Amino acid sequence: MAEIGSVPGAALTVAPLGHAALQRADFDVLYALHGALALLTGLLCLPVDTRPRAAPR
């Protein structure tokens, strides 16, 4: 599943950078976007309970 999710992320990163005259500002915007999305992912994962379940008796 992670491999499938990484394809659109890579495409969304490469698509805006697909022009010939790249400037540093182009990367700065994408870097900030990726940081914001990483924080959003962390916030969305906070309610996930990862503790093991008690063994049934």
C-alpha positions in Angstrom: 0.0 0.0 0.0 2.8 2.4 0.8 4.2 1.9 -2.7 0.9 2.8 -4.3 0.6 5.9 -2.1 4.1 7.1 -3.0 3.4 7.3 -6.7 1.0 10.2 -6.6 3.2 11.9 -4.1 6.2 11.6 -6.4 4.1 12.8 -9.3 2.8 15.8 -7.4 6.4 16.7 -6.5 7.9 16.3 -10.0 5.0 17.9 -12.0 5.6 21.5 -10.8 9.3 21.1 -11.3 9.0 19.9 -14.9 10.0 23.2 -16.5 13.5 24.1 -17.7 14.2 27.2 -15.6 14.2 25.9 -12.0 14.8 28.4 -9.2 15.4 27.7 -5.6 12.0 29.2 -4.7 10.4 26.4 -6.6 11.9 23.9 -4.2 11.2 26.0 -1.1 7.4 25.9 -1.8 7.5 22.1 -2.3 9.6 21.6 0.8 7.2 23.6 2.9 4.2 21.6 1.4 5.9 18.3 2.2 6.5 19.4 5.7 2.9 20.5 6.2 1.6 17.2 4.8 3.9 15.3 7.1 2.6 17.2 10.1 -1.0 16.6 8.9 -0.3 12.8 8.6 1.1 12.8 12.1 -2.0 14.5 13.5 -4.3 12.2 11.7 -2.4 9.2 13.1 -2.6 10.4 16.7 -6.0 8.7 17.5 -4.8 5.3 16.1 -4.5 2.8 19.0 -1.4 0.7 18.5 -1.4 -1.1 21.8 -1.7 -4.9 21.6 -5.0 -6.4 22.4 -5.5 -8.5 25.5 -5.4 -12.2 24.9 -8.8 -13.8 24.9 -9.5 -16.2 27.8 
